[in-house]
Amino acid sequence: MGIPFNTRSFRRVSSAACTVVLSGCAASAPPFANPLSVKSPGEYVTVGTALGGPDRDWTKSFKDKKLEKLIAEVHENNFDLQAAVARVDQAAAAAKFERGDRIPTLETNFNGNRQQQAFIGFPFGGEGGMAQATDTPSKSRFNQFGVSLDLSWELDLWGRVRAGESALIAQTQAAGFDYESLRISLAGQTAKAWFALIEANQQLALAEESVESFEDSKEIIRDQFKLADQSGAQVRLSMADVENARATLAQREEELKAATRQLELLLGRYPSGELKAAKSLPSLAKPPPTGLPSELLYRRADLAAAERRLASSNREIKEAKLALLPSFSLTGSAGTATEDISNVLQIPDFGIWSIAGRATQTLLASGKTLAEISRRKAVVAESLADYQSTALAAFSEVENALTAEQTLRAREAALDKADELLEEAYDRAKQEYRDGVGDVLTILTAQRQLLTTRSQLLTVRRARLDNRVNLYLALGGDFDSRRNVDKAISS
């Protein structure tokens, strides 16, 4: 399957790049291809039509307006993204520069020259009509002025220059896909940092509840100790749990500040630790459908960039081979030549012109051209290997994310059930203890397990969100999307 290239994305990246890709010049980008030797499945093993390019709207599946604002802020302030835009501009300028070799060059020139010559030893006059040599030099002066229009043009008869320009256009496209890849990666990093901040905030709230819960248990045990004269070790055990809960609370406060500063740095803000987190994690969208088509992978910007570099290196081989053929050029000049500067524009009276053609064939270049062809073939082999490796890694990332989607869902379901059972056990243990038929260890054990399970449940829910981000990044967008990439980019 080919990887369609969408030029509208470059209008969002660089006007210079758009000029190269969309201009009406004879050279064009190499066609997209899929040179994969790795056999890809018709659908992913663990679990229509693919979109034609990166999906920029995948983050909207979380339905989190705050997250959308944070991602926009990162895209606005990130210096790496700004550098990527500059690299697109550089590649586009290089392609425009290469195109200049196919366009005739026209120059206007004005020249002025005043020259004096001395003639020594010439016979001039002499007595008796006899010519005699003289030691006094004779001098001659003359002026020459002129204007001209000079035209030079190398006829790209074999398409060598077009091949070079086509290679550079592909490099411009690759730079554009690199920009898209970085943009999507930054969105994923921002989403994960935001989810980590929310989880840290929830873990802090749970730690505060834990301190209160252990305080309540301590009071229950202390009251019972006073009434029944039970062992003081049980009271001290409950007091130790309170102190451990307070230590955990301090740790959660530190983790929240660290998560806040990490996101602030990503946003380009000073890490003051003042960014406020949401109270709860966003809910997941519906799970990936069965029979997810593997063609969705070809929306990935990094894979498209690797393919464009491969296409560029192929065009560079063609350029090098065509350099072995004869080159043809035309030159022409029209203007004036006169000894009086006042007549320099009198074209009818002092006009001059010339036209010439030239054919050049390199017969011996010490093997340089053939060596360059060999070098470029090696570059193609490297680019092909990079493309294959990128594709294989992409398939692996998708399969791993799909597997994790299932295992994390199972873990969350099990922890949900454990939370329900432990809450019932804790309530019954407290009641049985008050009734005199229970023991302290049952209360404390149920309480510890309940709070630990709830902490794990928060972590697993955040892990599921992170894994969903990984799946979107691996697929190049939302698996449920059927939008055309033009719509995704313009929205």
Salt bridges, closest charged atoms under 4 A:
ASP55 OD1 - ARG483 NH2 2.79
ASP57 OD1 - LYS60 NZ 3.93
ASP57 OD2 - ARG483 NE 3.81
GLU73 OE2 - ARG269 NE 2.79
GLU154 OE2 - ARG160 NH2 3.10
ASP156 OD2 - ARG162 NH1 3.50
GLU165 OE2 - ARG99 NE 3.30
GLU165 OE1 - ARG102 NE 2.99
ASP178 OD2 - ARG309 NH2 2.15
GLU180 OE2 - ARG56 NH2 2.68
GLU199 OE1 - ARG462 NE 2.77
GLU215 OE1 - LYS218 NZ 3.15
GLU215 OE2 - ARG246 NH2 2.59
GLU219 OE2 - ARG222 NH1 3.99
ASP241 OD2 - ARG448 NH2 2.94
GLU243 OE2 - ARG246 NH1 2.92
GLU255 OE1 - ARG252 NH1 3.00
ASP302 OD2 - ARG300 NH2 2.67
GLU307 OE1 - ARG308 NE 2.84
GLU319 OE1 - ARG376 NH1 3.13
GLU372 OE2 - ARG375 NH2 2.79
GLU372 OE2 - ARG376 NE 2.68
GLU397 OE1 - ARG300 NH1 2.73
GLU405 OE2 - ARG464 NH2 3.85
GLU405 OE2 - ARG468 NH2 2.46
GLU412 OE2 - ARG461 NE 3.18
GLU412 OE1 - ARG464 NH1 2.70
ASP416 OD1 - ARG461 NH2 3.05
ASP419 OD1 - ARG454 NE 2.69
GLU423 OE1 - ARG454 NH2 3.41
ASP466 OD2 - ARG462 NH1 2.90
ASP480 OD2 - LYS286 NZ 3.64
